[in-house]
Amino acid sequence: MANTRAGTGHTRFQVDRAWWTTSVFESRPMPDILRARDIGAVFRFLSSRGWSRAAISGACGLTENRVRALITGQQLITSYDVLERVADGLNIDRGLLGLAYTAVSAQVTNAPGPPHSRDAVGGLPAPSGSGALAPTPGYGASLAYLSSVPTLGTWAEALTATAPSLAPVADDAMPALPVPAGRFFSGSSIQVQAFPAIIGDSVLAAVPADYTRDPFLTRPHRAMVLAVAHGPSNATVFGVEAREAKRRLTRGLPGSRLSMPAAYALDDLTLGVLWAVANLDDCLLADDAELAQYCSDMAHYESQPRSAAARDTVAGLSMVSQMWLGSQFCARHILRHAASFTQVPAFWTREQHGEEASTWLLFTHKLDYLKTIAAQVGEAGVTRSLCVPPDLVSGSPRSERALLLLAVALMESFAIEVSVCVDPEYATVEGFVLDPGHRAVVANWVGSDGIWHVDVTGSRPRLREYAEVSMHTVAHSVVAAPTPRDRLRRLADYLELDWAWLVRRCGELGEYGSAGIARPRSRLLSTEGLDRACRFLASVGATGQ
């Protein structure tokens, strides 16, 4: 298990890679522990194998204090970079942690390969002869790579040369669009079939005459039909969800081409939507029964003004499901106290990346929460503040930044004036709702060590602290402006997003609805909030409100 390096006195422990796929620890299979990114349990497992904290620290590049805090459950690793260090240091297959694999090269290839060769993102299957889309390392690079028009177009164009078959096709032999992992997202894939297309009033894909009989259109897994239109310099790729494709074909005459709107072009906006929907949907579907049971088991917390739930109580859930559970509990906690606010409340939210902010657009309870708050408070000058430091902007791909902006657009659509500060020292302020001079309702699930932490406080020092945070953000907001349009435009500028492109693409996607390209299957998700955000942004962008 261990040996000593000559002349150093330091013990070097050996890792058996079979541990990560075959071991059971604390009555949990190790793959489940890794899927939940429960690094504290991983470190406790190593301790049971004789590893010291110093050995774990040296292998993973963490301080011994950090290792101790993780082992005792006082901290949680959410940083993608740190998770990568742990995986590499402990010889854990990155796919087990939902991390992107390191790409040997970032290129599209149509060379035949072994039937079960692996591509560069999350261990997705790269079928023989289909062409493997191989993004660069890391979720951010992967998203940016996928939205590269020449890359995506060339890959999809290669797929059109392979005619579909009505015979059943195994999952691992089906071409797939990789969906990268993220800080919390586990990574996924979307099975695809691609056909040549022409662009007229709509996009017309030349599908086979009997395509409605193809079992691909009713597969239980997420799947898309791609239409590839040739341009003078590259191909443009459009897509519809497979079942939506069948509905469209069934409404037409036998042998008709598949018509889809040009709004469903795959670009930074729609690929960001697909990234969020696929990652959220897969995890929530997989954990649906367990989530329902946990909601029932934890109902007693709702009667308590102050509570916190440790992650080890739901260790079998994916990080996405833990996010949903925490977000739902925090929303209910705020709503239980919202009716007794004495003044117009000031909200502070912890979301800083598009990955976290996509929950506003897609979690059903988030939209219901906004509707309820709007009904109770009305258009009385409600504010919501957040902190997005510059390094987070530069470290996020454009698709993810677009999701963050759309989340803010959704809030503005409910007459909530959003302020954004950029001072890093405010990045860790916990989520709260301030009833000025009276009390504060604390509700935190983003960046929390546990699933949630909620409280209700009338402490004068804490009320003063929260008031100063709110006043500072409003006074120094980088999006300060008198109208929603101007605030959203300034946020687009800060996030380095093209405003004209956003207004046009949100108008197109809002017109047709995003469900046609990324329909959630989980009962806990909806695209209603996303569509509302798109329509609102397009409306104020066009009218100058």
C-alpha positions as CSV (number, residue, x, y, z in Angstrom):
1,M,0.0,0.0,0.0
2,A,2.8,2.4,0.8
3,N,6.5,2.8,0.4
4,T,9.1,5.4,1.5
5,R,11.1,7.5,-0.9
6,A,14.8,7.2,-0.2
7,G,16.2,10.2,1.5
8,T,12.9,12.0,2.0
9,G,11.2,10.3,4.8
10,H,7.9,10.9,3.1
11,T,5.5,8.0,2.5
12,R,4.0,7.6,-0.9
13,F,0.7,5.7,-1.0
14,Q,-0.4,3.8,-4.1
15,V,-3.8,4.0,-5.6
16,D,-5.6,1.0,-6.9
17,R,-7.9,2.3,-9.7
18,A,-10.3,-0.6,-9.0
19,W,-11.2,1.2,-5.7
20,W,-13.1,3.8,-7.7
21,T,-15.4,1.4,-9.5
22,T,-15.8,-1.6,-7.2
23,S,-15.5,-0.4,-3.6
24,V,-18.4,0.1,-1.2
25,F,-17.9,2.6,1.6
26,E,-20.3,3.8,4.3
27,S,-22.9,1.5,2.7
28,R,-22.6,3.4,-0.6
29,P,-21.0,2.2,-3.8
30,M,-18.0,4.2,-4.7
31,P,-19.3,5.3,-8.1
32,D,-22.3,6.8,-6.4
33,I,-20.0,8.7,-4.0
34,L,-18.0,10.0,-7.0
35,R,-21.1,10.9,-9.0
36,A,-22.2,13.1,-6.0
37,R,-18.7,14.6,-5.9
38,D,-18.6,13.8,-2.2
39,I,-14.9,14.3,-1.8
40,G,-15.1,14.2,2.0
41,A,-16.3,10.5,1.7
42,V,-13.5,9.8,-0.7
43,F,-11.0,11.2,1.8
44,R,-12.5,9.2,4.7
45,F,-12.3,6.1,2.5
46,L,-8.6,6.7,1.9
47,S,-8.1,7.2,5.7
48,S,-9.7,3.8,6.2
49,R,-7.0,2.5,3.9
50,G,-4.2,3.9,6.0
51,W,-3.7,7.2,4.2
52,S,-2.8,10.1,6.5
53,R,-4.1,13.6,6.0
54,A,-0.6,14.7,5.0
55,A,-0.6,12.0,2.2
56,I,-4.0,13.1,1.0
57,S,-2.9,16.7,1.1
58,G,0.2,16.0,-0.9
59,A,-1.6,13.9,-3.5
60,C,-4.4,16.5,-4.1
61,G,-2.6,19.7,-3.7
62,L,-4.8,20.8,-0.7
63,T,-3.8,22.1,2.7
64,E,-4.1,19.6,5.6
65,N,-6.7,22.0,7.2
66,R,-8.8,21.8,4.0
67,V,-8.5,18.0,4.0
68,R,-9.6,17.9,7.7
69,A,-12.6,20.1,7.0
70,L,-13.6,18.0,4.1
71,I,-13.3,14.7,6.1
72,T,-15.4,16.1,8.9
73,G,-18.1,17.5,6.5
74,Q,-17.4,21.1,7.3
75,Q,-16.5,22.0,3.7
76,L,-17.5,21.0,0.2
77,I,-15.5,21.1,-3.0
78,T,-17.4,22.9,-5.8
79,S,-14.5,24.3,-7.7
80,Y,-14.0,22.6,-11.1
81,D,-10.2,23.1,-10.9
82,V,-9.9,21.6,-7.5
83,L,-12.0,18.6,-8.5
84,E,-9.7,18.1,-11.5
85,R,-6.7,18.1,-9.1
86,V,-8.3,15.5,-6.9
87,A,-9.1,13.3,-9.8
88,D,-5.6,13.5,-11.2
89,G,-3.9,13.2,-7.9
90,L,-5.9,10.1,-6.8
91,N,-5.9,8.5,-10.3
92,I,-9.7,8.7,-10.5
93,D,-11.2,8.4,-14.0
94,R,-12.5,11.9,-14.7
95,G,-15.8,10.6,-16.1
96,L,-16.7,9.2,-12.6
97,L,-16.7,12.7,-11.2
98,G,-18.5,14.1,-14.3
99,L,-15.4,16.0,-15.4
100,A,-14.3,16.6,-19.0
101,Y,-11.5,14.4,-20.2
102,T,-8.3,16.0,-21.5
103,A,-8.4,16.1,-25.2
104,V,-5.4,14.9,-27.1
105,S,-6.5,17.1,-30.0
106,A,-9.3,19.4,-30.7
107,Q,-10.4,18.5,-34.1
108,V,-13.2,16.8,-36.0
109,T,-12.3,13.4,-37.5
110,N,-14.2,11.1,-39.8
111,A,-11.7,8.3,-39.6
112,P,-13.1,4.9,-38.6
113,G,-12.3,3.9,-35.1
114,P,-13.1,1.1,-32.6
115,P,-16.9,0.8,-31.9
116,H,-16.5,2.0,-28.3
117,S,-13.7,4.6,-28.6
118,R,-14.1,7.6,-26.3
119,D,-14.2,11.2,-27.2
120,A,-13.0,14.2,-25.2
121,V,-16.0,15.1,-23.1
122,G,-17.2,13.1,-20.2
123,G,-16.5,9.7,-21.8
124,L,-19.2,10.1,-24.5
125,P,-19.3,7.4,-27.1
126,A,-17.6,8.2,-30.4
127,P,-19.2,5.6,-32.8
128,S,-17.2,4.0,-35.5
129,G,-17.2,6.0,-38.8
130,S,-19.6,8.6,-37.5
131,G,-17.2,11.4,-36.8
132,A,-16.3,12.3,-33.3
133,L,-16.7,15.9,-32.1
134,A,-13.7,16.4,-29.8
135,P,-13.8,19.6,-27.7
136,T,-10.9,21.0,-25.8
137,P,-10.4,20.4,-22.1
138,G,-12.7,21.8,-19.5
139,Y,-16.4,22.7,-19.6
140,G,-15.8,26.3,-20.6
141,A,-13.5,25.4,-23.5
142,S,-15.9,22.6,-24.5
143,L,-18.9,25.0,-24.7
144,A,-16.9,27.5,-26.7
145,Y,-15.7,24.7,-29.0
146,L,-19.1,23.3,-29.7
147,S,-20.4,26.7,-30.7
148,S,-17.6,27.2,-33.2
149,V,-19.5,27.3,-36.5
150,P,-16.8,25.7,-38.7
151,T,-16.3,22.9,-36.1
152,L,-20.0,22.1,-35.5
153,G,-20.9,22.5,-39.1
154,T,-18.1,20.2,-40.4
155,W,-19.0,17.5,-37.8
156,A,-22.7,17.6,-38.6
157,E,-22.1,17.7,-42.3
158,A,-20.1,14.5,-42.0
159,L,-23.0,12.8,-40.3
160,T,-25.3,13.5,-43.2
161,A,-23.4,11.0,-45.3
162,T,-24.6,8.2,-43.1
163,A,-28.2,7.2,-43.9
164,P,-30.4,6.2,-40.9
165,S,-31.7,2.7,-40.6
166,L,-35.1,1.6,-39.3
167,A,-33.3,-1.3,-37.5
168,P,-32.8,-0.7,-33.8
169,V,-29.4,0.9,-33.0
170,A,-27.6,0.4,-29.7
171,D,-27.0,3.6,-27.6
172,D,-23.2,3.3,-27.9
173,A,-23.4,3.1,-31.7
174,M,-25.4,6.3,-32.0
175,P,-23.7,9.6,-32.9
176,A,-24.0,12.1,-30.1
177,L,-23.5,15.7,-29.4
178,P,-21.4,16.0,-26.2
179,V,-22.8,18.1,-23.4
180,P,-19.9,19.2,-21.2
181,A,-19.8,18.9,-17.4
182,G,-19.6,22.0,-15.3
183,R,-19.0,23.1,-11.7
184,F,-22.1,21.2,-10.6
185,F,-23.3,19.6,-13.9
186,S,-22.3,16.0,-14.4
187,G,-22.1,16.1,-18.2
188,S,-24.4,14.3,-20.7
189,S,-24.8,13.7,-24.4
190,I,-27.6,14.1,-27.0
191,Q,-28.0,11.4,-29.6
192,V,-28.4,12.9,-33.1
193,Q,-29.3,12.1,-36.7
194,A,-28.3,14.7,-39.3
195,F,-29.7,15.4,-42.8
196,P,-28.9,17.9,-45.5
197,A,-31.3,20.9,-45.7
198,I,-32.2,24.0,-47.6
199,I,-33.3,27.4,-46.1
200,G,-36.4,29.1,-47.4
201,D,-39.2,30.5,-45.3
202,S,-38.2,27.8,-42.9
203,V,-35.4,25.2,-42.8
204,L,-36.4,22.0,-44.7
205,A,-34.4,18.8,-43.9
206,A,-34.4,16.0,-46.5
207,V,-35.5,13.2,-44.2
208,P,-36.4,9.7,-45.6
209,A,-40.0,9.3,-46.8
210,D,-40.7,6.7,-44.0
211,Y,-38.9,8.6,-41.3
212,T,-41.9,8.7,-39.0
213,R,-41.4,5.0,-38.5
214,D,-37.8,5.4,-37.3
215,P,-37.5,4.3,-33.6
216,F,-35.0,7.1,-33.1
217,L,-37.8,9.6,-33.0
218,T,-39.4,8.0,-29.9
219,R,-36.2,6.9,-28.0
220,P,-36.4,7.3,-24.2
221,H,-33.1,9.2,-24.2
222,R,-32.7,12.8,-25.2
223,A,-32.2,13.0,-29.0
224,M,-32.2,15.6,-31.8
225,V,-32.7,15.7,-35.5
226,L,-30.1,18.1,-37.1
227,A,-30.6,19.9,-40.4
228,V,-27.3,21.0,-42.1
229,A,-27.6,23.8,-44.6
230,H,-24.5,24.5,-46.8
231,G,-23.2,28.1,-47.0
232,P,-20.5,29.7,-49.1
233,S,-17.8,29.2,-46.4
234,N,-19.3,26.7,-43.9
235,A,-22.4,24.8,-42.9
236,T,-25.1,26.1,-40.6
237,V,-26.7,23.6,-38.2
238,F,-30.3,23.6,-37.0
239,G,-32.0,21.2,-34.7
240,V,-35.2,20.0,-33.2
241,E,-35.9,17.6,-30.3
242,A,-36.6,14.2,-31.8
243,R,-40.2,13.9,-30.6
244,E,-40.9,17.4,-31.8
245,A,-39.6,16.2,-35.2
246,K,-42.1,13.4,-35.2
247,R,-45.0,15.7,-34.3
248,R,-44.0,18.0,-37.1
249,L,-43.8,15.2,-39.7
250,T,-47.0,13.6,-38.6
251,R,-48.9,16.8,-39.2
252,G,-47.6,17.0,-42.8
253,L,-48.2,14.9,-45.9
254,P,-46.4,11.5,-46.2
255,G,-42.9,11.9,-47.6
256,S,-42.7,15.6,-46.7
257,R,-39.5,17.3,-45.6
258,L,-39.0,18.1,-42.0
259,S,-39.7,21.8,-41.5
260,M,-38.1,23.6,-38.6
261,P,-37.7,27.3,-37.8
262,A,-34.5,29.1,-38.4
263,A,-34.7,30.2,-34.8
264,Y,-33.4,26.7,-33.9
265,A,-30.0,27.4,-35.3
266,L,-27.3,25.9,-33.0
267,D,-25.2,28.8,-31.7
268,D,-24.1,30.2,-28.4
269,L,-27.6,30.9,-27.2
270,T,-29.2,27.5,-28.1
271,L,-26.2,25.5,-27.2
272,G,-26.2,27.1,-23.8
273,V,-29.9,26.3,-23.4
274,L,-29.2,22.6,-24.4
275,W,-26.3,22.5,-22.0
276,A,-28.4,23.6,-19.1
277,V,-31.5,21.6,-19.9
278,A,-29.7,18.3,-20.7
279,N,-27.6,18.4,-17.5
280,L,-30.5,19.4,-15.2
281,D,-33.0,17.1,-16.8
282,D,-30.8,13.9,-16.7
283,C,-30.0,14.3,-13.0
284,L,-33.5,15.2,-11.8
285,L,-35.0,12.3,-13.8
286,A,-32.5,9.9,-12.3
287,D,-33.2,11.1,-8.8
288,D,-36.9,11.8,-9.0
289,A,-38.2,9.1,-6.6
290,E,-35.4,9.9,-4.1
291,L,-36.1,13.6,-4.3
292,A,-39.8,13.0,-3.5
293,Q,-38.8,10.9,-0.5
294,Y,-36.3,13.5,0.8
295,C,-38.9,16.3,0.5
296,S,-41.2,14.3,2.6
297,D,-38.5,13.3,5.1
298,M,-37.3,16.9,5.5
299,A,-40.7,18.5,5.8
300,H,-40.3,19.0,9.5
301,Y,-37.6,21.6,8.9
302,E,-40.2,24.0,7.4
303,S,-41.7,24.7,10.8
304,Q,-38.3,25.9,12.0
305,P,-37.2,29.6,11.5
306,R,-33.5,28.5,11.4
307,S,-32.2,25.3,9.9
308,A,-29.3,23.8,7.9
309,A,-29.1,20.4,6.1
310,A,-25.8,18.7,5.7
311,R,-24.9,17.1,2.4
312,D,-24.2,13.7,3.9
313,T,-27.9,13.4,4.6
314,V,-28.6,13.2,0.9
315,A,-25.3,11.7,-0.2
316,G,-26.8,9.5,-2.9
317,L,-28.2,12.5,-4.8
318,S,-26.3,14.1,-7.7
319,M,-25.1,17.7,-7.2
320,V,-27.9,19.0,-9.5
321,S,-30.5,17.3,-7.3
322,Q,-29.0,18.7,-4.2
323,M,-29.1,22.1,-5.9
324,W,-32.8,21.6,-6.6
325,L,-33.6,20.5,-3.1
326,G,-31.8,23.5,-1.6
327,S,-33.3,26.0,-4.0
328,Q,-36.8,24.7,-3.4
329,F,-36.4,24.8,0.4
330,C,-35.0,28.3,0.3
331,A,-37.8,29.6,-1.9
332,R,-40.5,28.1,0.4
333,H,-38.7,29.6,3.4
334,I,-38.8,33.1,1.9
335,L,-42.4,32.8,0.8
336,R,-43.5,31.7,4.3
337,H,-42.3,35.0,5.6
338,A,-42.9,37.3,2.6
339,A,-46.5,38.1,3.5
340,S,-45.4,39.8,6.8
341,F,-42.9,42.2,5.2
342,T,-43.4,45.7,6.6
343,Q,-41.6,47.5,3.7
344,V,-40.5,46.9,0.2
345,P,-37.9,44.1,0.5
346,A,-34.4,44.2,-0.9
347,F,-33.2,40.8,-2.2
348,W,-29.6,39.6,-2.5
349,T,-28.8,36.5,-4.5
350,R,-25.6,34.4,-4.7
351,E,-25.8,33.2,-8.4
352,Q,-22.7,34.4,-10.3
353,H,-22.4,32.0,-13.2
354,G,-24.8,31.0,-15.9
355,E,-24.7,27.4,-14.6
356,E,-26.3,28.4,-11.3
357,A,-28.4,31.1,-12.9
358,S,-30.0,28.7,-15.3
359,T,-32.0,27.3,-12.4
360,W,-34.0,30.6,-12.5
361,L,-34.9,29.9,-16.1
362,L,-35.7,26.2,-15.7
363,F,-36.7,25.2,-12.2
364,T,-40.5,25.3,-12.1
365,H,-40.5,26.4,-8.4
366,K,-38.3,29.4,-9.2
367,L,-40.8,30.8,-11.7
368,D,-43.7,30.1,-9.2
369,Y,-41.7,31.9,-6.5
370,L,-41.2,35.0,-8.7
371,K,-44.9,35.1,-9.6
372,T,-45.9,34.8,-5.9
373,I,-43.5,37.6,-4.8
374,A,-44.7,39.8,-7.6
375,A,-48.4,39.2,-6.6
376,Q,-47.6,40.1,-2.9
377,V,-45.3,43.1,-3.5
378,G,-46.5,44.4,-6.8
379,E,-44.5,47.0,-8.7
380,A,-43.3,48.8,-5.6
381,G,-39.7,49.2,-6.4
382,V,-38.3,45.7,-5.5
383,T,-34.6,45.4,-6.0
384,R,-32.4,42.3,-6.4
385,S,-28.7,42.5,-6.2
386,L,-25.9,40.2,-7.1
387,C,-22.1,40.2,-7.4
388,V,-20.3,39.2,-10.6
389,P,-16.5,39.9,-10.3
390,P,-14.6,40.5,-13.6
391,D,-12.6,37.3,-13.4
392,L,-15.8,35.2,-13.4
393,V,-16.8,37.0,-16.6
394,S,-13.5,36.2,-18.3
395,G,-13.6,32.6,-17.1
396,S,-17.1,31.8,-18.5
397,P,-17.9,30.9,-22.1
398,R,-20.3,33.1,-24.0
399,S,-23.1,30.5,-23.8
400,E,-22.9,30.6,-20.0
401,R,-22.8,34.3,-19.9
402,A,-25.9,34.5,-22.0
403,L,-27.8,32.3,-19.5
404,L,-26.8,34.7,-16.7
405,L,-28.1,37.6,-18.6
406,L,-31.4,35.8,-19.4
407,A,-31.8,35.0,-15.7
408,V,-31.6,38.8,-15.0
409,A,-34.0,39.5,-17.8
410,L,-36.5,37.1,-16.2
411,M,-36.2,39.0,-12.9
412,E,-36.6,42.4,-14.7
413,S,-39.8,41.0,-16.4
414,F,-41.4,40.9,-13.0
415,A,-40.6,44.6,-12.4
416,I,-37.6,43.7,-10.2
417,E,-34.8,46.2,-10.6
418,V,-31.5,44.3,-10.7
419,S,-28.2,45.8,-9.5
420,V,-24.8,44.2,-10.1
421,C,-21.6,44.9,-8.2
422,V,-18.2,43.7,-9.3
423,D,-16.3,43.9,-6.0
424,P,-14.9,40.4,-5.2
425,E,-15.3,41.0,-1.4
426,Y,-19.0,40.7,-1.9
427,A,-18.9,37.5,-3.8
428,T,-19.4,35.4,-0.6
429,V,-22.3,37.3,1.0
430,E,-25.0,34.9,1.8
431,G,-28.4,35.1,0.1
432,F,-31.0,37.3,2.0
433,V,-34.2,39.3,1.8
434,L,-34.1,42.5,3.9
435,D,-37.2,44.0,5.4
436,P,-35.4,47.3,6.2
437,G,-35.2,48.1,9.9
438,H,-37.3,45.1,10.9
439,R,-35.7,41.7,10.0
440,A,-33.9,39.7,7.4
441,V,-34.8,36.4,6.0
442,V,-31.6,34.4,5.2
443,A,-31.8,31.7,2.5
444,N,-28.7,30.3,1.0
445,W,-28.1,27.3,-1.2
446,V,-25.5,28.5,-3.7
447,G,-22.0,28.1,-2.5
448,S,-23.2,26.7,0.8
449,D,-21.3,23.9,2.6
450,G,-24.7,22.2,3.2
451,I,-27.8,21.7,1.0
452,W,-29.2,24.9,2.5
453,H,-28.9,27.3,5.4
454,V,-31.9,29.4,6.3
455,D,-32.6,31.8,9.2
456,V,-34.8,34.7,10.3
457,T,-33.0,37.4,12.2
458,G,-33.7,40.7,13.8
459,S,-30.2,41.3,15.0
460,R,-29.3,44.9,14.6
461,P,-25.7,44.4,13.5
462,R,-26.7,41.9,10.9
463,L,-29.6,44.1,9.6
464,R,-27.1,46.9,9.3
465,E,-24.6,44.7,7.5
466,Y,-27.2,43.6,5.0
467,A,-28.4,47.1,4.4
468,E,-24.9,48.3,3.7
469,V,-24.4,45.5,1.2
470,S,-27.7,46.4,-0.6
471,M,-26.9,50.2,-0.6
472,H,-23.3,49.6,-1.8
473,T,-24.5,47.4,-4.7
474,V,-27.2,49.9,-5.8
475,A,-24.8,52.8,-5.5
476,H,-22.0,51.1,-7.5
477,S,-24.0,48.9,-9.9
478,V,-22.3,48.5,-13.3
479,V,-25.8,48.2,-14.8
480,A,-27.3,51.3,-13.1
481,A,-29.9,52.9,-15.5
482,P,-33.5,54.1,-15.3
483,T,-35.1,51.4,-17.6
484,P,-34.9,47.6,-17.9
485,R,-33.6,48.0,-21.4
486,D,-30.7,50.1,-20.4
487,R,-29.9,47.9,-17.4
488,L,-29.9,44.8,-19.6
489,R,-27.9,46.4,-22.3
490,R,-25.3,47.5,-19.8
491,L,-25.2,44.0,-18.4
492,A,-24.7,42.6,-21.9
493,D,-21.8,45.0,-22.3
494,Y,-20.2,44.0,-19.0
495,L,-20.6,40.3,-19.9
496,E,-19.1,41.0,-23.3
497,L,-22.2,39.9,-25.2
498,D,-23.4,41.4,-28.5
499,W,-26.6,43.3,-27.7
500,A,-28.0,43.3,-31.2
501,W,-27.4,39.6,-31.6
502,L,-29.0,38.9,-28.2
503,V,-32.1,40.9,-29.1
504,R,-32.5,39.2,-32.5
505,R,-31.9,35.7,-31.3
506,C,-34.0,36.0,-28.2
507,G,-36.8,37.4,-30.3
508,E,-36.6,34.4,-32.7
509,L,-36.4,31.8,-29.9
510,G,-39.1,33.4,-27.9
511,E,-41.4,33.5,-30.9
512,Y,-41.2,29.7,-31.4
513,G,-40.5,28.6,-27.9
514,S,-37.5,26.8,-26.7
515,A,-39.2,23.5,-25.9
516,G,-39.0,22.5,-29.6
517,I,-35.2,22.3,-29.3
518,A,-34.8,21.5,-25.6
519,R,-37.9,20.1,-24.1
520,P,-37.4,19.0,-20.4
521,R,-38.7,15.6,-19.4
522,S,-38.6,16.1,-15.7
523,R,-41.7,17.3,-14.0
524,L,-39.5,19.7,-12.0
525,L,-38.4,21.7,-15.0
526,S,-40.1,24.0,-17.5
527,T,-39.0,26.3,-20.3
528,E,-41.8,28.8,-19.4
529,G,-39.3,31.1,-17.5
530,L,-36.7,30.8,-20.3
531,D,-39.2,31.8,-22.9
532,R,-40.6,34.7,-20.8
533,A,-37.0,36.0,-20.4
534,C,-36.3,35.7,-24.1
535,R,-39.5,37.5,-25.1
536,F,-39.0,40.2,-22.5
537,L,-35.4,41.0,-23.6
538,A,-36.5,41.0,-27.2
539,S,-39.4,43.3,-26.4
540,V,-37.5,45.9,-24.5
541,G,-34.6,45.7,-26.9
542,A,-36.9,46.5,-29.8
543,T,-39.0,49.2,-28.2
544,G,-36.3,50.9,-26.0
545,Q,-38.3,50.6,-22.8
